[in-house]
């Protein structure tokens, strides 16, 4: 799950901003028109179904504590599980001990395996709600809590973003269709720590333009990870991703960022995926996510009336891949990699 900065781009110095991940932005929302046509061929983005909101009536879910039927009493819950309100971000960037890294590794393992389960379900006719339900069952069986559930009121266990949806799509009853692609974003709370990962998967036969977008986004993440290590500026991540995207003709979302992770779902540092001059360097024990979003057209987002889903302004597709990593004495350890 990403930190959302729709409209007003934030600096890491603005630590008190109500950015808390992926979510409520506190800005005036721009609602899209519901379009009649189903296949998008705009700006030569390829052939796919453009996803639109089912209603233009504001309908953001209210925080609701998960029932014991869905999350048994023995499962450790994060602080926001009851009220939906996460704790205030600490100002400093935590540096984890070896014992804490082991706990983060376990949460990341469950997230990785839950995402792998979701991948096996990606096929025509399966709904995103069905994928969400199976992933939640798996996480609970692993004695974990799906971190997205009731985070600022998010109503599901995972985010599922299809085609032109950039991020924070709410799983629903729409069946996946041949030619779609879907990002599944999974975060797990276990042992007192959160592990976060996501990937974009094709449904059946995806057109060439869609395949190239997914491949480019995966390469951007891989190169960004390779650039990381002790003493490396955080800005090197955005420089690497932005440079590759520009060379291939894609745009990078500047409204959504990666983030520090550990005891808190979201914390400092913010990880920008575009060229930037933010201060700070990586030090051993720092943990964060890298989760670039590359878009075919303009990377600006429109937030839907559900208060969560963010879709591209121009209807072009976007892809995203994400890993949780921790800086070591000699490089980085990617905790969500198989």
Phi and psi restraints in degrees (value plus and minus 20) as a CYANA .aco file:
   2 UNK   PHI    -119.3   -79.3
   2 UNK   PSI     140.2   180.2
   3 UNK   PHI    -106.0   -66.0
   3 UNK   PSI     108.8   148.8
   4 UNK   PHI    -116.4   -76.4
   4 UNK   PSI     114.6   154.6
   5 UNK   PHI    -151.6  -111.6
   5 UNK   PSI      22.6    62.6
   6 UNK   PHI     -75.1   -35.1
   6 UNK   PSI     114.2   154.2
   7 UNK   PHI      58.5    98.5
   7 UNK   PSI     -86.3   -46.3
   8 UNK   PHI    -118.7   -78.7
   8 UNK   PSI      89.4   129.4
   9 UNK   PHI     -94.3   -54.3
   9 UNK   PSI     113.9   153.9
  10 UNK   PHI    -123.4   -83.4
  10 UNK   PSI     135.3   175.3
  11 UNK   PHI    -121.7   -81.7
  11 UNK   PSI     132.7   172.7
  12 UNK   PHI     -82.9   -42.9
  12 UNK   PSI     -36.4     3.6
  13 UNK   PHI     -93.2   -53.2
  13 UNK   PSI     -40.3    -0.3
  14 UNK   PHI    -109.8   -69.8
  14 UNK   PSI      47.4    87.4
  15 UNK   PHI     -95.7   -55.7
  15 UNK   PSI     -34.3     5.7
  16 UNK   PHI    -115.6   -75.6
  16 UNK   PSI     -18.5    21.5
  17 UNK   PHI     -84.8   -44.8
  17 UNK   PSI     129.6   169.6
  18 UNK   PHI    -101.5   -61.5
  18 UNK   PSI      36.1    76.1
  19 UNK   PHI    -104.8   -64.8
  19 UNK   PSI     -45.9    -5.9
  20 UNK   PHI     -35.5     4.5
  20 UNK   PSI      78.0   118.0
  21 UNK   PHI       0.8    40.8
  21 UNK   PSI      89.9   129.9
  22 UNK   PHI      47.2    87.2
  22 UNK   PSI       4.5    44.5
  23 UNK   PHI    -158.6  -118.6
  23 UNK   PSI    -161.0  -121.0
  24 UNK   PHI     -76.5   -36.5
  24 UNK   PSI     113.0   153.0
  25 UNK   PHI    -128.4   -88.4
  25 UNK   PSI     -35.1     4.9
  26 UNK   PHI      52.2    92.2
  26 UNK   PSI      -8.4    31.6
  27 UNK   PHI    -131.1   -91.1
  27 UNK   PSI     147.7   187.7
  28 UNK   PHI     -87.7   -47.7
  28 UNK   PSI     107.6   147.6
  29 UNK   PHI    -105.7   -65.7
  29 UNK   PSI     126.1   166.1
  30 UNK   PHI    -125.6   -85.6
  30 UNK   PSI      97.8   137.8
  31 UNK   PHI    -117.7   -77.7
  31 UNK   PSI     114.9   154.9
  32 UNK   PHI    -100.4   -60.4
  32 UNK   PSI     134.7   174.7
  33 UNK   PHI     -94.5   -54.5
  33 UNK   PSI     126.3   166.3
  34 UNK   PHI    -101.1   -61.1
  34 UNK   PSI     101.3   141.3
  35 UNK   PHI    -112.9   -72.9
  35 UNK   PSI     126.8   166.8
  36 UNK   PHI     -98.1   -58.1
  36 UNK   PSI     -58.1   -18.1
  37 UNK   PHI     -94.6   -54.6
  37 UNK   PSI     133.1   173.1
  38 UNK   PHI    -123.8   -83.8
  38 UNK   PSI     -46.7    -6.7
  39 UNK   PHI    -125.3   -85.3
  39 UNK   PSI     112.3   152.3
  40 UNK   PHI    -118.6   -78.6
  40 UNK   PSI     107.8   147.8
  41 UNK   PHI    -147.0  -107.0
  41 UNK   PSI      -4.5    35.5
  42 UNK   PHI     -83.1   -43.1
  42 UNK   PSI     119.5   159.5
  43 UNK   PHI      32.2    72.2
  43 UNK   PSI       7.6    47.6
  44 UNK   PHI      37.2    77.2
  44 UNK   PSI      21.2    61.2
  45 UNK   PHI     -99.2   -59.2
  45 UNK   PSI     -31.1     8.9
  46 UNK   PHI      89.9   129.9
  46 UNK   PSI    -192.4  -152.4
  47 UNK   PHI    -132.2   -92.2
  47 UNK   PSI     100.1   140.1
  48 UNK   PHI    -186.9  -146.9
  48 UNK   PSI     146.6   186.6
  49 UNK   PHI    -107.7   -67.7
  49 UNK   PSI     104.9   144.9
  50 UNK   PHI     -99.6   -59.6
  50 UNK   PSI     107.8   147.8
  51 UNK   PHI    -107.2   -67.2
  51 UNK   PSI     112.0   152.0
  52 UNK   PHI    -148.9  -108.9
  52 UNK   PSI     137.8   177.8
  53 UNK   PHI     -87.4   -47.4
  53 UNK   PSI     126.8   166.8
  54 UNK   PHI     -95.6   -55.6
  54 UNK   PSI     -38.4     1.6
  55 UNK   PHI    -171.7  -131.7
  55 UNK   PSI     131.2   171.2
  56 UNK   PHI    -120.8   -80.8
  56 UNK   PSI     -12.4    27.6
  57 UNK   PHI    -101.7   -61.7
  57 UNK   PSI     105.2   145.2
  58 UNK   PHI     -73.9   -33.9
  58 UNK   PSI     109.9   149.9
  59 UNK   PHI    -168.7  -128.7
  59 UNK   PSI      17.7    57.7
  60 UNK   PHI     -83.8   -43.8
  60 UNK   PSI     107.9   147.9
  61 UNK   PHI     -82.1   -42.1
  61 UNK   PSI     124.0   164.0
  62 UNK   PHI    -106.9   -66.9
  62 UNK   PSI     128.9   168.9
  63 UNK   PHI     -74.2   -34.2
  63 UNK   PSI     117.9   157.9
  64 UNK   PHI    -166.8  -126.8
  64 UNK   PSI     100.5   140.5
  65 UNK   PHI     -83.1   -43.1
  65 UNK   PSI     110.7   150.7
  66 UNK   PHI     -81.0   -41.0
  66 UNK   PSI     122.3   162.3
  67 UNK   PHI     -94.1   -54.1
  67 UNK   PSI     141.4   181.4
  68 UNK   PHI     -88.6   -48.6
  68 UNK   PSI     -39.9     0.1
  69 UNK   PHI     -88.1   -48.1
  69 UNK   PSI     -56.8   -16.8
  70 UNK   PHI    -108.6   -68.6
  70 UNK   PSI     -56.4   -16.4
  71 UNK   PHI    -148.5  -108.5
  71 UNK   PSI      81.2   121.2
  72 UNK   PHI     -78.1   -38.1
  72 UNK   PSI     138.1   178.1
  73 UNK   PHI     -82.2   -42.2
  73 UNK   PSI     -47.2    -7.2
  74 UNK   PHI     -97.8   -57.8
  74 UNK   PSI     -30.3     9.7
  75 UNK   PHI     -98.0   -58.0
  75 UNK   PSI     106.5   146.5
  76 UNK   PHI     -86.8   -46.8
  76 UNK   PSI     110.7   150.7
  77 UNK   PHI    -128.7   -88.7
  77 UNK   PSI     125.7   165.7
  78 UNK   PHI     -90.0   -50.0
  78 UNK   PSI     143.5   183.5
  79 UNK   PHI     -78.2   -38.2
  79 UNK   PSI     -48.7    -8.7
  80 UNK   PHI    -107.4   -67.4
  80 UNK   PSI     -23.0    17.0
  81 UNK   PHI     -78.4   -38.4
  81 UNK   PSI     -54.0   -14.0
  82 UNK   PHI    -101.0   -61.0
  82 UNK   PSI     -66.7   -26.7
  83 UNK   PHI    -121.9   -81.9
  83 UNK   PSI     -38.9     1.1
  84 UNK   PHI      66.5   106.5
  84 UNK   PSI     -25.6    14.4
  85 UNK   PHI    -122.3   -82.3
  85 UNK   PSI      94.5   134.5
  86 UNK   PHI     -93.7   -53.7
  86 UNK   PSI     140.0   180.0
  87 UNK   PHI     -89.3   -49.3
  87 UNK   PSI     142.0   182.0
  88 UNK   PHI     -85.1   -45.1
  88 UNK   PSI     120.3   160.3
  89 UNK   PHI     -84.3   -44.3
  89 UNK   PSI     115.8   155.8
  90 UNK   PHI     -89.7   -49.7
  90 UNK   PSI     129.0   169.0
  91 UNK   PHI     -91.4   -51.4
  91 UNK   PSI     -56.2   -16.2
  92 UNK   PHI    -104.5   -64.5
  92 UNK   PSI     140.2   180.2
  93 UNK   PHI    -110.5   -70.5
  93 UNK   PSI      95.4   135.4
  94 UNK   PHI     -83.7   -43.7
  94 UNK   PSI     128.3   168.3
  95 UNK   PHI    -139.4   -99.4
  95 UNK   PSI      95.6   135.6
  96 UNK   PHI    -101.3   -61.3
  96 UNK   PSI     127.3   167.3
  97 UNK   PHI    -100.3   -60.3
  97 UNK   PSI     151.0   191.0
  98 UNK   PHI     -80.5   -40.5
  98 UNK   PSI     -61.3   -21.3
  99 UNK   PHI     -84.5   -44.5
  99 UNK   PSI     -60.8   -20.8
 100 UNK   PHI     -87.2   -47.2
 100 UNK   PSI     -58.3   -18.3
 101 UNK   PHI     -82.6   -42.6
 101 UNK   PSI     -58.4   -18.4
 102 UNK   PHI     -82.1   -42.1
 102 UNK   PSI     -58.1   -18.1
 103 UNK   PHI     -89.2   -49.2
 103 UNK   PSI     -60.6   -20.6
 104 UNK   PHI     -83.6   -43.6
 104 UNK   PSI     -57.2   -17.2
 105 UNK   PHI     -82.4   -42.4
 105 UNK   PSI     -60.0   -20.0
 106 UNK   PHI     -87.5   -47.5
 106 UNK   PSI     -63.4   -23.4
 107 UNK   PHI     -81.8   -41.8
 107 UNK   PSI     -59.3   -19.3
 108 UNK   PHI     -88.1   -48.1
 108 UNK   PSI     -55.4   -15.4
 109 UNK   PHI     -81.6   -41.6
 109 UNK   PSI     -65.7   -25.7
 110 UNK   PHI     -84.6   -44.6
 110 UNK   PSI     -61.2   -21.2
 111 UNK   PHI     -81.1   -41.1
 111 UNK   PSI     -63.8   -23.8
 112 UNK   PHI     -79.9   -39.9
 112 UNK   PSI     -66.6   -26.6
 113 UNK   PHI     -90.6   -50.6
 113 UNK   PSI     -53.2   -13.2
 114 UNK   PHI     -85.9   -45.9
 114 UNK   PSI     -59.4   -19.4
 115 UNK   PHI     -84.2   -44.2
 115 UNK   PSI     -60.0   -20.0
 116 UNK   PHI     -81.5   -41.5
 116 UNK   PSI     -58.5   -18.5
 117 UNK   PHI     -83.1   -43.1
 117 UNK   PSI     -64.1   -24.1
 118 UNK   PHI     -78.7   -38.7
 118 UNK   PSI     -58.3   -18.3
 119 UNK   PHI     -81.2   -41.2
 119 UNK   PSI     -56.7   -16.7
 120 UNK   PHI     -87.6   -47.6
 120 UNK   PSI     -37.4     2.6
 121 UNK   PHI    -115.0   -75.0
 121 UNK   PSI     -26.3    13.7
 122 UNK   PHI     -97.3   -57.3
 122 UNK   PSI      80.6   120.6
 123 UNK   PHI    -179.4  -139.4
 123 UNK   PSI     141.3   181.3
 124 UNK   PHI     -78.5   -38.5
 124 UNK   PSI     114.3   154.3
 125 UNK   PHI      78.6   118.6
 125 UNK   PSI     -38.6     1.4
 126 UNK   PHI    -105.1   -65.1
 126 UNK   PSI     116.8   156.8
 127 UNK   PHI    -108.9   -68.9
 127 UNK   PSI     136.6   176.6
 128 UNK   PHI     -87.7   -47.7
 128 UNK   PSI     -48.2    -8.2
 129 UNK   PHI     -84.4   -44.4
 129 UNK   PSI     -57.2   -17.2
 130 UNK   PHI     -86.7   -46.7
 130 UNK   PSI     -60.2   -20.2
 131 UNK   PHI     -82.8   -42.8
 131 UNK   PSI     -65.0   -25.0
 132 UNK   PHI     -78.4   -38.4
 132 UNK   PSI     -65.8   -25.8
 133 UNK   PHI     -83.9   -43.9
 133 UNK   PSI     -61.6   -21.6
 134 UNK   PHI     -87.9   -47.9
 134 UNK   PSI     -60.3   -20.3
 135 UNK   PHI     -85.6   -45.6
 135 UNK   PSI     -61.2   -21.2
 136 UNK   PHI     -82.1   -42.1
 136 UNK   PSI     -62.8   -22.8
 137 UNK   PHI     -79.7   -39.7
 137 UNK   PSI     -62.7   -22.7
 138 UNK   PHI     -83.7   -43.7
 138 UNK   PSI     -65.8   -25.8
 139 UNK   PHI     -79.8   -39.8
 139 UNK   PSI     -63.0   -23.0
 140 UNK   PHI     -84.9   -44.9
 140 UNK   PSI     -59.2   -19.2
 141 UNK   PHI     -82.6   -42.6
 141 UNK   PSI     -46.0    -6.0
 142 UNK   PHI    -109.4   -69.4
 142 UNK   PSI      -8.4    31.6
 143 UNK   PHI      42.2    82.2
 143 UNK   PSI      14.0    54.0
 144 UNK   PHI    -134.4   -94.4
 144 UNK   PSI     147.8   187.8
 145 UNK   PHI    -137.1   -97.1
 145 UNK   PSI     111.4   151.4
 146 UNK   PHI     -90.7   -50.7
 146 UNK   PSI      88.7   128.7
 147 UNK   PHI     -78.7   -38.7
 147 UNK   PSI     -50.6   -10.6
 148 UNK   PHI     -87.5   -47.5
 148 UNK   PSI     -47.0    -7.0
 149 UNK   PHI     -83.9   -43.9
 149 UNK   PSI      95.7   135.7
 150 UNK   PHI      47.2    87.2
 150 UNK   PSI      -4.5    35.5
 151 UNK   PHI     -92.0   -52.0
 151 UNK   PSI      89.4   129.4
 152 UNK   PHI      33.1    73.1
 152 UNK   PSI      10.2    50.2
 153 UNK   PHI      70.2   110.2
 153 UNK   PSI     -16.7    23.3
 154 UNK   PHI     -79.1   -39.1
 154 UNK   PSI     110.7   150.7
 155 UNK   PHI    -110.0   -70.0
 155 UNK   PSI     -22.6    17.4
 156 UNK   PHI    -147.1  -107.1
 156 UNK   PSI     154.2   194.2
 157 UNK   PHI    -100.6   -60.6
 157 UNK   PSI     -51.6   -11.6
 158 UNK   PHI    -156.5  -116.5
 158 UNK   PSI     146.5   186.5
 159 UNK   PHI    -120.2   -80.2
 159 UNK   PSI     116.5   156.5
 160 UNK   PHI    -148.1  -108.1
 160 UNK   PSI      95.0   135.0
 161 UNK   PHI    -139.3   -99.3
 161 UNK   PSI      98.3   138.3
 162 UNK   PHI    -129.7   -89.7
 162 UNK   PSI     111.6   151.6
 163 UNK   PHI      37.0    77.0
 163 UNK   PSI    -124.5   -84.5
 164 UNK   PHI    -106.2   -66.2
 164 UNK   PSI     -16.8    23.2
 165 UNK   PHI    -102.0   -62.0
 165 UNK   PSI     102.1   142.1
 166 UNK   PHI     -93.6   -53.6
 166 UNK   PSI     -67.2   -27.2
 167 UNK   PHI    -185.8  -145.8
 167 UNK   PSI     142.6   182.6
 168 UNK   PHI      44.8    84.8
 168 UNK   PSI       6.8    46.8
 169 UNK   PHI     -83.7   -43.7
 169 UNK   PSI     117.1   157.1
 170 UNK   PHI    -109.9   -69.9
 170 UNK   PSI     102.6   142.6
 171 UNK   PHI     -72.7   -32.7
 171 UNK   PSI     118.6   158.6
 172 UNK   PHI    -167.0  -127.0
 172 UNK   PSI    -184.5  -144.5
 173 UNK   PHI    -111.0   -71.0
 173 UNK   PSI     -16.2    23.8
 174 UNK   PHI     -91.0   -51.0
 174 UNK   PSI     104.3   144.3
 175 UNK   PHI     -92.3   -52.3
 175 UNK   PSI     119.8   159.8
 176 UNK   PHI     -83.3   -43.3
 176 UNK   PSI     129.0   169.0
 177 UNK   PHI    -145.5  -105.5
 177 UNK   PSI     132.4   172.4
 178 UNK   PHI     -75.1   -35.1
 178 UNK   PSI     109.9   149.9
 179 UNK   PHI      78.3   118.3
 179 UNK   PSI     -33.9     6.1
 180 UNK   PHI     -88.8   -48.8
 180 UNK   PSI     140.6   180.6
 181 UNK   PHI    -155.3  -115.3
 181 UNK   PSI     133.1   173.1
 182 UNK   PHI    -154.4  -114.4
 182 UNK   PSI     112.7   152.7
 183 UNK   PHI    -115.4   -75.4
 183 UNK   PSI     108.9   148.9
 184 UNK   PHI    -131.4   -91.4
 184 UNK   PSI     102.0   142.0
 185 UNK   PHI    -133.3   -93.3
 185 UNK   PSI      95.2   135.2
 186 UNK   PHI    -139.9   -99.9
 186 UNK   PSI     109.1   149.1
 187 UNK   PHI    -149.6  -109.6
 187 UNK   PSI     117.6   157.6
 188 UNK   PHI    -145.0  -105.0
 188 UNK   PSI     115.8   155.8
 189 UNK   PHI    -124.8   -84.8
 189 UNK   PSI      98.6   138.6
 190 UNK   PHI    -173.0  -133.0
 190 UNK   PSI     125.4   165.4
 191 UNK   PHI      38.3    78.3
 191 UNK   PSI       5.2    45.2
 192 UNK   PHI      62.7   102.7
 192 UNK   PSI     -11.9    28.1
 193 UNK   PHI    -153.3  -113.3
 193 UNK   PSI     135.6   175.6
 194 UNK   PHI    -125.9   -85.9
 194 UNK   PSI     116.8   156.8
 195 UNK   PHI    -141.2  -101.2
 195 UNK   PSI     115.7   155.7
 196 UNK   PHI    -151.4  -111.4
 196 UNK   PSI     113.0   153.0
 197 UNK   PHI    -175.6  -135.6
 197 UNK   PSI     137.8   177.8
 198 UNK   PHI    -177.3  -137.3
 198 UNK   PSI     143.0   183.0
 199 UNK   PHI    -177.5  -137.5
 199 UNK   PSI     139.8   179.8
 200 UNK   PHI    -128.8   -88.8
 200 UNK   PSI     110.6   150.6
 201 UNK   PHI    -144.1  -104.1
 201 UNK   PSI     121.5   161.5
 202 UNK   PHI    -104.3   -64.3
 202 UNK   PSI     128.7   168.7
 203 UNK   PHI    -127.5   -87.5
 203 UNK   PSI      91.1   131.1
 204 UNK   PHI      43.8    83.8
 204 UNK   PSI    -151.3  -111.3
 205 UNK   PHI    -115.7   -75.7
 205 UNK   PSI      82.2   122.2
 206 UNK   PHI    -108.4   -68.4
 206 UNK   PSI     120.0   160.0
 207 UNK   PHI     -86.0   -46.0
 207 UNK   PSI     143.6   183.6
 208 UNK   PHI     -79.6   -39.6
 208 UNK   PSI     -59.4   -19.4
 209 UNK   PHI     -83.9   -43.9
 209 UNK   PSI     -56.8   -16.8
 210 UNK   PHI     -88.2   -48.2
 210 UNK   PSI     -62.2   -22.2
 211 UNK   PHI     -82.1   -42.1
 211 UNK   PSI     -62.8   -22.8
 212 UNK   PHI     -84.2   -44.2
 212 UNK   PSI     -57.4   -17.4
 213 UNK   PHI     -84.1   -44.1
 213 UNK   PSI     -64.8   -24.8
 214 UNK   PHI     -83.1   -43.1
 214 UNK   PSI     -63.8   -23.8
 215 UNK   PHI     -83.9   -43.9
 215 UNK   PSI     -60.2   -20.2
 216 UNK   PHI     -85.8   -45.8
 216 UNK   PSI     -59.0   -19.0
 217 UNK   PHI     -89.2   -49.2
 217 UNK   PSI     -60.1   -20.1
 218 UNK   PHI     -82.4   -42.4
 218 UNK   PSI     -61.8   -21.8
 219 UNK   PHI     -84.0   -44.0
 219 UNK   PSI     -58.1   -18.1
 220 UNK   PHI     -81.3   -41.3
 220 UNK   PSI     -63.5   -23.5
 221 UNK   PHI     -84.1   -44.1
 221 UNK   PSI     -65.8   -25.8
 222 UNK   PHI     -80.2   -40.2
 222 UNK   PSI     -64.4   -24.4
 223 UNK   PHI     -87.3   -47.3
 223 UNK   PSI     -56.6   -16.6
 224 UNK   PHI     -85.0   -45.0
 224 UNK   PSI     -60.8   -20.8
 225 UNK   PHI     -83.3   -43.3
 225 UNK   PSI     -62.0   -22.0
 226 UNK   PHI     -81.9   -41.9
 226 UNK   PSI     -46.9    -6.9
 227 UNK   PHI     -99.7   -59.7
 227 UNK   PSI     -30.5     9.5
 228 UNK   PHI    -106.4   -66.4
 228 UNK   PSI     133.8   173.8
 229 UNK   PHI     146.0   186.0
 229 UNK   PSI     151.0   191.0
 230 UNK   PHI     -81.2   -41.2
 230 UNK   PSI     113.4   153.4
 231 UNK   PHI      66.4   106.4
 231 UNK   PSI     -26.1    13.9
 232 UNK   PHI    -102.0   -62.0
 232 UNK   PSI     113.9   153.9
 233 UNK   PHI     -82.6   -42.6
 233 UNK   PSI     122.0   162.0
 234 UNK   PHI     -79.3   -39.3
 234 UNK   PSI     -49.1    -9.1
 235 UNK   PHI     -85.0   -45.0
 235 UNK   PSI     -36.9     3.1
 236 UNK   PHI     -83.9   -43.9
 236 UNK   PSI     -47.3    -7.3
 237 UNK   PHI     -84.1   -44.1
 237 UNK   PSI     -71.3   -31.3
 238 UNK   PHI     -85.5   -45.5
 238 UNK   PSI     -56.2   -16.2
 239 UNK   PHI     -81.6   -41.6
 239 UNK   PSI     -62.3   -22.3
 240 UNK   PHI     -87.8   -47.8
 240 UNK   PSI     -69.6   -29.6
 241 UNK   PHI     -86.6   -46.6
 241 UNK   PSI     -66.5   -26.5
 242 UNK   PHI     -81.9   -41.9
 242 UNK   PSI     -59.3   -19.3
 243 UNK   PHI     -84.4   -44.4
 243 UNK   PSI     -63.7   -23.7
 244 UNK   PHI     -85.1   -45.1
 244 UNK   PSI     -66.6   -26.6
 245 UNK   PHI     -78.6   -38.6
 245 UNK   PSI     -65.5   -25.5
 246 UNK   PHI     -82.6   -42.6
 246 UNK   PSI     -59.7   -19.7
 247 UNK   PHI     -85.9   -45.9
 247 UNK   PSI     -44.9    -4.9
 248 UNK   PHI    -120.9   -80.9
 248 UNK   PSI     -19.1    20.9
 249 UNK   PHI      64.8   104.8
 249 UNK   PSI      -0.5    39.5
 250 UNK   PHI    -127.8   -87.8
 250 UNK   PSI     140.6   180.6
 251 UNK   PHI    -125.8   -85.8
 251 UNK   PSI     139.0   179.0
 252 UNK   PHI    -136.5   -96.5
 252 UNK   PSI     113.3   153.3
 253 UNK   PHI     -83.4   -43.4
 253 UNK   PSI     103.8   143.8
 254 UNK   PHI    -120.5   -80.5
 254 UNK   PSI     -22.0    18.0
 255 UNK   PHI    -113.6   -73.6
 255 UNK   PSI     -30.0    10.0
 256 UNK   PHI    -152.3  -112.3
 256 UNK   PSI     118.1   158.1
 257 UNK   PHI    -151.5  -111.5
 257 UNK   PSI     143.2   183.2
 258 UNK   PHI     -97.6   -57.6
 258 UNK   PSI    -196.4  -156.4
 259 UNK   PHI    -184.3  -144.3
 259 UNK   PSI     139.0   179.0
 260 UNK   PHI     -84.3   -44.3
 260 UNK   PSI     135.4   175.4
 261 UNK   PHI    -170.8  -130.8
 261 UNK   PSI     132.4   172.4
 262 UNK   PHI     145.7   185.7
 262 UNK   PSI    -137.8   -97.8
 263 UNK   PHI     -84.3   -44.3
 263 UNK   PSI     -52.9   -12.9
 264 UNK   PHI    -119.9   -79.9
 264 UNK   PSI     124.0   164.0
 265 UNK   PHI     -79.8   -39.8
 265 UNK   PSI     -65.0   -25.0
 266 UNK   PHI    -150.5  -110.5
 266 UNK   PSI     115.5   155.5
 267 UNK   PHI    -179.5  -139.5
 267 UNK   PSI     157.6   197.6
 268 UNK   PHI     -92.7   -52.7
 268 UNK   PSI     129.1   169.1
 269 UNK   PHI    -109.4   -69.4
 269 UNK   PSI     136.9   176.9
 270 UNK   PHI     -97.4   -57.4
 270 UNK   PSI     118.6   158.6
 271 UNK   PHI    -131.4   -91.4
 271 UNK   PSI      87.2   127.2
 272 UNK   PHI    -105.3   -65.3
 272 UNK   PSI     117.6   157.6
 273 UNK   PHI    -120.3   -80.3
 273 UNK   PSI     -16.4    23.6
 274 UNK   PHI    -136.1   -96.1
 274 UNK   PSI     145.5   185.5
 275 UNK   PHI     -77.4   -37.4
 275 UNK   PSI     111.5   151.5
 276 UNK   PHI    -175.9  -135.9
 276 UNK   PSI     148.8   188.8
 277 UNK   PHI    -141.5  -101.5
 277 UNK   PSI       8.3    48.3
 278 UNK   PHI     -83.8   -43.8
 278 UNK   PSI     123.8   163.8
 279 UNK   PHI     -98.9   -58.9
 279 UNK   PSI     151.1   191.1
 280 UNK   PHI      90.8   130.8
 280 UNK   PSI     125.1   165.1
 281 UNK   PHI    -148.4  -108.4
 281 UNK   PSI     137.3   177.3
 282 UNK   PHI     -97.8   -57.8
 282 UNK   PSI     117.6   157.6
 283 UNK   PHI    -151.3  -111.3
 283 UNK   PSI     131.2   171.2
 284 UNK   PHI     -72.6   -32.6
 284 UNK   PSI     115.9   155.9
 285 UNK   PHI      75.1   115.1
 285 UNK   PSI     -32.1     7.9
 286 UNK   PHI     -97.4   -57.4
 286 UNK   PSI     114.9   154.9
 287 UNK   PHI    -141.7  -101.7
 287 UNK   PSI     119.5   159.5
 288 UNK   PHI    -181.3  -141.3
 288 UNK   PSI     148.4   188.4
 289 UNK   PHI    -125.4   -85.4
 289 UNK   PSI     128.4   168.4
 290 UNK   PHI    -138.1   -98.1
 290 UNK   PSI     105.4   145.4
 291 UNK   PHI    -168.9  -128.9
 291 UNK   PSI      46.2    86.2
 292 UNK   PHI     -85.3   -45.3
 292 UNK   PSI     125.7   165.7
 293 UNK   PHI    -138.2   -98.2
 293 UNK   PSI      97.9   137.9
 294 UNK   PHI    -124.9   -84.9
 294 UNK   PSI     120.9   160.9
 295 UNK   PHI    -144.1  -104.1
 295 UNK   PSI     130.7   170.7
 296 UNK   PHI     -91.2   -51.2
 296 UNK   PSI     -58.2   -18.2
 297 UNK   PHI    -134.8   -94.8
 297 UNK   PSI    -148.0  -108.0
 298 UNK   PHI     -98.7   -58.7
 298 UNK   PSI     115.6   155.6
 299 UNK   PHI    -107.9   -67.9
 299 UNK   PSI     -13.3    26.7
 300 UNK   PHI     -88.8   -48.8
 300 UNK   PSI     123.5   163.5
 301 UNK   PHI    -129.5   -89.5
 301 UNK   PSI     133.7   173.7
 302 UNK   PHI    -137.8   -97.8
 302 UNK   PSI     108.7   148.7
 303 UNK   PHI    -110.1   -70.1
 303 UNK   PSI     112.4   152.4
 304 UNK   PHI     -95.4   -55.4
 304 UNK   PSI     146.2   186.2
 305 UNK   PHI     -82.1   -42.1
 305 UNK   PSI     -35.2     4.8
 306 UNK   PHI     -94.4   -54.4
 306 UNK   PSI     -22.6    17.4
 307 UNK   PHI      58.6    98.6
 307 UNK   PSI     -18.7    21.3
 308 UNK   PHI    -149.4  -109.4
 308 UNK   PSI     -74.1   -34.1
 309 UNK   PHI     -81.7   -41.7
 309 UNK   PSI     111.0   151.0
 310 UNK   PHI    -139.7   -99.7
 310 UNK   PSI     100.2   140.2
 311 UNK   PHI    -135.1   -95.1
 311 UNK   PSI     139.1   179.1
 312 UNK   PHI     -86.5   -46.5
 312 UNK   PSI     124.6   164.6
 313 UNK   PHI     -84.2   -44.2
 313 UNK   PSI     -56.9   -16.9
 314 UNK   PHI    -118.6   -78.6
 314 UNK   PSI     -17.3    22.7
 315 UNK   PHI      64.1   104.1
 315 UNK   PSI     -21.3    18.7
 316 UNK   PHI     -88.6   -48.6
 316 UNK   PSI     139.6   179.6
 317 UNK   PHI    -100.4   -60.4
 317 UNK   PSI     138.3   178.3
 318 UNK   PHI    -154.2  -114.2
 318 UNK   PSI     135.6   175.6
 319 UNK   PHI    -154.4  -114.4
 319 UNK   PSI     132.9   172.9
 320 UNK   PHI    -167.2  -127.2
 320 UNK   PSI     122.9   162.9
 321 UNK   PHI    -155.4  -115.4
 321 UNK   PSI     129.4   169.4
 322 UNK   PHI    -168.5  -128.5
 322 UNK   PSI     123.6   163.6
 323 UNK   PHI    -156.3  -116.3
 323 UNK   PSI     133.8   173.8
 324 UNK   PHI    -117.7   -77.7
 324 UNK   PSI     111.9   151.9
 325 UNK   PHI    -158.9  -118.9
 325 UNK   PSI     139.1   179.1
 326 UNK   PHI    -147.9  -107.9
 326 UNK   PSI     118.6   158.6
 327 UNK   PHI     -97.1   -57.1
 327 UNK   PSI     114.6   154.6
 328 UNK   PHI    -131.6   -91.6
 328 UNK   PSI    -197.9  -157.9
 329 UNK   PHI     -87.6   -47.6
 329 UNK   PSI     -43.2    -3.2
 330 UNK   PHI    -141.1  -101.1
 330 UNK   PSI     -24.2    15.8
 331 UNK   PHI     154.8   194.8
 331 UNK   PSI    -148.6  -108.6
 332 UNK   PHI    -159.7  -119.7
 332 UNK   PSI     134.6   174.6
 333 UNK   PHI    -134.1   -94.1
 333 UNK   PSI      97.3   137.3
 334 UNK   PHI    -107.9   -67.9
 334 UNK   PSI      85.6   125.6
 335 UNK   PHI     -98.2   -58.2
 335 UNK   PSI     -41.8    -1.8
 336 UNK   PHI    -121.8   -81.8
 336 UNK   PSI     -11.1    28.9
 337 UNK   PHI    -106.7   -66.7
 337 UNK   PSI     119.6   159.6
